Amino acid sequence: MRILLALPVLLVGACNVERDKANDTTAITINEAEVQNTAADVGNKVENIASDVGNEAQNLGDKARNTDLDVKVDKDVKTENKAN
């Protein structure tokens, strides 16, 4: 998720700002190929993170299914079936 917060900072690298003091103008150009590459990199990173999270959840589920519990009861338990 933090990678999405860094996206605007990464996209700044695709911008070129030129200041013409003689004409008092500023020109901003964006390298579209750089933007596409950055977006693809971020998308791949997010996909990898999501895959890692899914794999970890699967591993935890497998561990939970393969857990043996020993229950010790120190009392005699009497049950009654009051339905009959």
C-alpha positions in Angstrom: 0.0 0.0 0.0 2.9 2.3 0.7 4.0 2.0 -2.9 0.8 3.7 -4.0 1.7 6.7 -1.8 5.0 7.0 -3.5 3.5 7.0 -7.0 3.2 10.8 -7.3 6.8 11.1 -6.3 7.9 8.5 -8.9 5.9 10.2 -11.6 7.7 13.5 -10.9 10.7 11.9 -12.6 8.8 11.8 -15.8 8.3 15.6 -15.8 10.6 18.1 -17.3 10.1 21.7 -16.2 11.7 24.6 -18.2 11.6 28.1 -17.0 12.2 30.9 -19.5 12.9 34.0 -17.4 13.1 36.3 -20.5 9.5 35.6 -21.5 8.4 34.9 -17.9 7.0 31.5 -18.9 7.2 28.0 -17.6 6.9 24.9 -19.8 6.1 21.5 -18.3 6.5 18.4 -20.5 5.7 14.8 -19.5 7.5 11.8 -20.9 4.6 9.4 -21.5 6.9 6.4 -21.9 8.4 7.1 -18.5 4.9 7.4 -17.0 3.8 4.1 -18.5 6.9 2.3 -17.3 6.5 3.7 -13.8 2.8 2.7 -13.8 3.7 -0.8 -15.0 6.4 -1.2 -12.4 4.0 -0.1 -9.6 1.3 -2.4 -10.9 3.8 -5.3 -11.0 4.9 -4.5 -7.4 1.3 -4.4 -6.2 0.5 -7.7 -7.9 3.5 -9.3 -6.3 2.5 -8.0 -2.9 -1.0 -9.3 -3.3 0.3 -12.7 -4.4 2.6 -12.8 -1.3 -0.3 -12.0 1.0 -2.5 -14.7 -0.6 0.3 -17.2 -0.3 0.8 -16.3 3.4 -2.9 -16.6 4.1 -2.9 -20.1 2.4 0.1 -21.2 4.5 -1.7 -20.0 7.7 -4.8 -21.9 6.7 -2.8 -25.0 6.1 -1.1 -24.7 9.5 -4.5 -24.2 11.2 -5.9 -27.4 9.6 -2.8 -29.4 10.6 -2.9 -28.4 14.3 -3.5 -31.1 16.9 -5.0 -30.1 20.2 -4.7 -32.0 23.5 -7.6 -31.3 25.8 -7.3 -32.4 29.4 -10.4 -32.5 31.6 -9.8 -32.8 35.3 -13.5 -33.4 36.1 -16.1 -36.0 35.3 -18.6 -34.3 33.0 -22.1 -35.5 33.1 -24.4 -34.6 30.2 -28.2 -34.9 30.1 -30.4 -35.0 27.1 -33.4 -33.1 28.3 -35.1 -33.3 24.9 -36.4 -36.8 25.5 
